[in-house]
Amino acid sequence: MARITIIETGHVPKKYRERHGSFPDMFERMVRAADPAVTFDIVSIPDGGALPDPDKVDAVLITGAAAGVYDGLDWIEPLEDFVRAVHARGTPMVGVCFGHQLIAQALGGVVQKSEKGWGIGRHVYQVTPDNGIVDGNQLAIACSHQDQVIEAPAGARTILSSDFTPHAGLLYDNGTTLSVQPHPEFDVDFANVCCELREGKAPDDVVATAKASLVEPLDSAKLGGVITRFLTKA
C-alpha cells in the first residue's frame, strides 16, 4: 500500500479552513480521487512538526505556502537539505507552488518575485511533447502566485510552460522528482477564494479576469492523477 508523507509548509487562512480544509486535506482528496488506497503521514512545519528521516519515507509531497523560498525563514534551509537527501535517494517527490519553487532552489535553480505580478485564476500551460509523464498538448489549472522559478536547475527538464510562467512544471533527470507551479488540489471554490484574497493587492482587472476565467473547465483531476501515479509508482 502506497504511503505519502505530506510536508505542510503553510496554512489555509483560518476563516476558510472549516469549509475547504487544510492544504494536506486538499491533497488527500486529490490523491484519493485517483487512488483510494493511498495512506498519508502529515508533517506540519508551521505547527512545529519535525522533518522525517529521508531514509524512512516512501514518497514526499510538499505543499504551497504564503512564504517565499528566499525569505530566510529558519525552516527553509533544513527543508532544502531534506529535499536534496530525498532526491539523492531516488524516493518519489512532488512539490506544488511553494514546493515547486523550494525543490528548484534546493537543486540549483533560481526563484524570484516575478515582474509579471500575480498569477491567479485559470491558466493554460503547454505540455512538452514526449515528456513521459503528462499526455496531451495543454493543461488548464488554477494558480495563485507571484514568485516563479526564473532559472530551472541544470538537472531539470521543463515539461509545463506558459508565457506567464515559462517553468511551470519541472521533471528532474533522476526520474523521481517532479514539481509544478499551479494547484491541481484546488477546486473552483477555493481558486475563487484565492482571487478574492488578492483584491487590493493585485490590479482590479487582473482579479476580475482571473475570476471570470474560472467558469471554464479545469484539468485538475488529470494532473492530480499524474501526480498520484508518480508518487505511487514504486
JOCOR-V967834 format. One record per backbone hydrogen bond with DSSP energy under -1.0 kcal/mol. NH is the residue of the N-H (numbers start at 0). CO is the residue of the C=O. Records with the same first field share a line. If there is no record, write none. Layout:
# JOCOR-V967834
NH: CO ; CO
This chain:
# JOCOR-V967834
3: 38
4: 58
5: 40
6: 60
7: 42
15: 12
19: 15
20: 16
25: 21
26: 22
27: 23
28: 24
29: 25
30: 26
31: 27
32: 28
33: 30
34: 30
37: 34
38: 1
40: 3
42: 5
44: 7
47: 44
48: 43
55: 52
59: 91
60: 4
61: 93
62: 6
70: 67
75: 72
78: 74
79: 75
80: 76
81: 77
82: 78
83: 79
84: 80
85: 81
86: 82
87: 83
88: 84
89: 86
90: 85
92: 175
93: 59
94: 177
95: 61
96: 179
98: 95
100: 96
101: 97
102: 98
103: 99
104: 100
105: 101
106: 102
107: 104
108: 103
109: 150
111: 147
113: 145
116: 113
118: 144
122: 140
124: 138
125: 160
126: 136
127: 158
138: 124
140: 122
142: 120
144: 118
147: 111
149: 109
150: 109
155: 152
156: 170
158: 168
159: 168
160: 125
161: 164
167: 159
168: 159
169: 178
170: 156
171: 176
172: 154
174: 171
177: 92
178: 169
179: 94
180: 167
182: 141
185: 182
190: 186
191: 187
192: 188
193: 189
194: 190
195: 191
196: 192
197: 194
198: 195
200: 197
201: 197
206: 202
207: 203
208: 204
209: 205
210: 206
211: 207
212: 208
214: 211
215: 212
218: 139
222: 218
223: 219
224: 220
225: 221
226: 222
227: 223
228: 224
229: 225
230: 226
231: 227
